[in-house]
Amino acid sequence: MEKKTMPAFKGTKEQEEQLKAVIESHKGQEGAAIPVLHKAQEIYGYLPIEVQTMIAEGLNVPLAEIYGIVTFYTQFSLYPKGQYQISVCLGTACYVKGSGDILEKIKERLNIDVGQCTADGRFSIDATRCIGACGLAPVLTVNEDVYGRLTVDDVDGIFAKYE
């Protein structure tokens, strides 16, 4: 699979001001990094290195510490999310019924990996654990739409609805 380059960071002045206010409100607090990162991800939609740098400098902590938190916790994303956010369940019921193969087909079709977004910003892929729809295994979601009892052959038909 060809490696996609990260899209250029396009933060706005308004977003930067929001982030600065969040940082200021948490400055000096023990454990401030995680709540600031959560708010930053709400503001920007993801946590590119530019945002991590602003947080590190604003909280006066090493950038490596911020990056370590972002890459350790799965709720944080280094990549922007697409207009259509695809989540493939890899929980036990889904996995044994073929969700791993479905995920591979989607990655191949979009030419991106899990956690990434297509260059045009339309699609992003996430692998999730159980979403509570085991009776429909294997399952994937596209934003709020749920698709169940899937096979690899169903992938093209699902994409046709969003292209």
RAHU-V97606 format. One record per backbone hydrogen bond with DSSP energy under -0.5 kcal/mol. CO is the residue of the C=O (numbers start at 1). NH is the residue of the N-H. If there is no record, write none. Layout:
<<CO & NH> <CO & NH>>
//
This chain:
<<12 & 16> <13 & 17> <14 & 18> <15 & 19> <16 & 20> <17 & 21> <18 & 22> <19 & 23> <20 & 24> <21 & 25> <22 & 26> <23 & 26> <23 & 27> <26 & 29> <29 & 32> <31 & 34> <31 & 35> <32 & 36> <33 & 37> <34 & 38> <35 & 39> <36 & 40> <37 & 41> <38 & 42> <39 & 43> <40 & 44> <41 & 45> <48 & 51> <48 & 52> <49 & 53> <50 & 54> <51 & 55> <52 & 56> <53 & 57> <54 & 58> <55 & 59> <56 & 60> <56 & 61> <62 & 65> <62 & 66> <63 & 67> <64 & 68> <65 & 69> <66 & 70> <67 & 71> <68 & 72> <69 & 73> <73 & 76> <77 & 47> <83 & 85> <84 & 86> <84 & 124> <85 & 143> <86 & 126> <87 & 89> <87 & 141> <88 & 128> <91 & 95> <92 & 96> <93 & 97> <94 & 99> <95 & 98> <98 & 102> <99 & 103> <100 & 104> <101 & 105> <102 & 106> <103 & 107> <104 & 108> <105 & 109> <106 & 110> <107 & 111> <107 & 112> <113 & 116> <116 & 125> <118 & 121> <121 & 83> <122 & 84> <123 & 118> <124 & 86> <125 & 115> <126 & 88> <126 & 128> <128 & 90> <133 & 136> <134 & 137> <136 & 149> <138 & 150> <139 & 89> <140 & 147> <141 & 87> <142 & 145> <145 & 142> <147 & 140> <151 & 154> <152 & 155> <154 & 158> <155 & 159> <156 & 160> <157 & 161> <158 & 161> <159 & 162> <159 & 163>>
//
